[in-house]
Amino acid sequence: MTKKTQLRHLILNYMKGNYDISTFCSEFERIYYHVENDSDSISNAEADCFKKIASFASRYSNHKVDISRFPNVYTSEKDIKEQIDVYINKGFIEY
């Protein structure tokens, strides 16, 4: 499975409720940052969306205190879902 396919698969399965947010974030980070790019080309617009989701996923905290004290550091599940919605609304995958 290509990197793009893995990320798309992960997003779809998270949206279907097959992954909790913590699992989604750790898997998205692992795939985005540690799986080598492959021959399946990713458009600049899709790459930008993946980059934004990865940035949010790497800063996810399930502790409300972290988010309220340091809103520019930590992200919530709501923040991540908003980024996924942007990705879906741009038509990269059908949900």
C-alpha positions as CSV (number, residue, x, y, z in Angstrom):
1,M,0.0,0.0,0.0
2,T,1.4,3.4,-0.9
3,K,1.9,6.2,1.6
4,K,-1.0,8.2,0.1
5,T,-3.3,5.1,0.2
6,Q,-2.3,4.4,3.8
7,L,-3.1,7.9,4.9
8,R,-6.4,7.9,3.0
9,H,-7.3,4.5,4.5
10,L,-6.5,5.7,8.0
11,I,-8.7,8.9,7.5
12,L,-11.6,6.9,6.2
13,N,-11.4,4.3,9.0
14,Y,-11.2,7.0,11.7
15,M,-14.2,8.7,10.3
16,K,-16.1,5.4,10.2
17,G,-15.3,4.9,13.9
18,N,-12.8,2.1,13.5
19,Y,-10.0,4.0,15.2
20,D,-10.1,6.2,18.3
21,I,-8.4,9.6,18.1
22,S,-5.2,8.5,19.9
23,T,-4.7,5.6,17.6
24,F,-5.5,7.7,14.6
25,C,-2.9,10.4,15.6
26,S,-0.1,8.0,16.4
27,E,-0.7,6.0,13.1
28,F,-1.0,9.2,11.1
29,E,2.3,10.5,12.5
30,R,4.0,7.2,11.9
31,I,2.9,7.0,8.3
32,Y,3.4,10.6,7.5
33,Y,6.8,11.1,9.1
34,H,8.4,7.7,8.9
35,V,7.1,5.9,5.7
36,E,9.2,6.7,2.7
37,N,7.5,8.5,-0.2
38,D,6.7,6.2,-3.1
39,S,5.7,6.4,-6.7
40,D,2.1,7.2,-6.0
41,S,2.2,11.0,-6.6
42,I,0.4,13.3,-4.2
43,S,-0.8,16.7,-5.6
44,N,0.5,19.8,-3.8
45,A,-3.0,20.5,-2.5
46,E,-3.4,17.0,-1.0
47,A,0.2,17.2,0.4
48,D,-0.7,20.4,2.1
49,C,-3.8,18.8,3.7
50,F,-1.8,15.8,4.9
51,K,0.9,18.2,6.3
52,K,-1.7,20.1,8.3
53,I,-3.4,17.0,9.6
54,A,0.0,15.6,10.6
55,S,0.9,18.8,12.4
56,F,-2.4,18.7,14.3
57,A,-2.1,15.0,15.1
58,S,1.4,15.3,16.4
59,R,0.2,18.0,18.9
60,Y,-3.0,16.1,20.0
61,S,-3.7,16.0,23.7
62,N,-6.7,14.4,25.4
63,H,-6.2,16.6,28.5
64,K,-8.5,19.6,28.5
65,V,-6.1,21.4,30.8
66,D,-3.3,21.2,28.3
67,I,-5.5,22.6,25.6
68,S,-6.9,25.4,27.7
69,R,-3.5,26.5,29.1
70,F,-1.6,26.1,25.9
71,P,-4.1,26.5,23.0
72,N,-1.3,27.3,20.5
73,V,0.6,24.2,21.4
74,Y,-1.9,21.4,21.8
75,T,-4.8,20.4,19.6
76,S,-8.1,18.7,20.4
77,E,-10.0,15.9,18.6
78,K,-12.3,18.7,17.4
79,D,-9.4,20.5,15.8
80,I,-8.2,17.4,14.1
81,K,-11.7,16.5,12.8
82,E,-12.0,20.1,11.3
83,Q,-8.8,19.5,9.4
84,I,-10.0,16.1,8.2
85,D,-13.3,17.8,7.1
86,V,-11.3,20.3,5.0
87,Y,-9.5,17.4,3.4
88,I,-12.8,15.6,2.6
89,N,-14.5,18.7,1.4
90,K,-11.7,19.3,-1.1
91,G,-12.8,16.0,-2.7
92,F,-9.7,13.9,-2.2
93,I,-11.7,11.0,-0.8
94,E,-15.4,10.3,-0.6
95,Y,-16.9,9.7,2.8
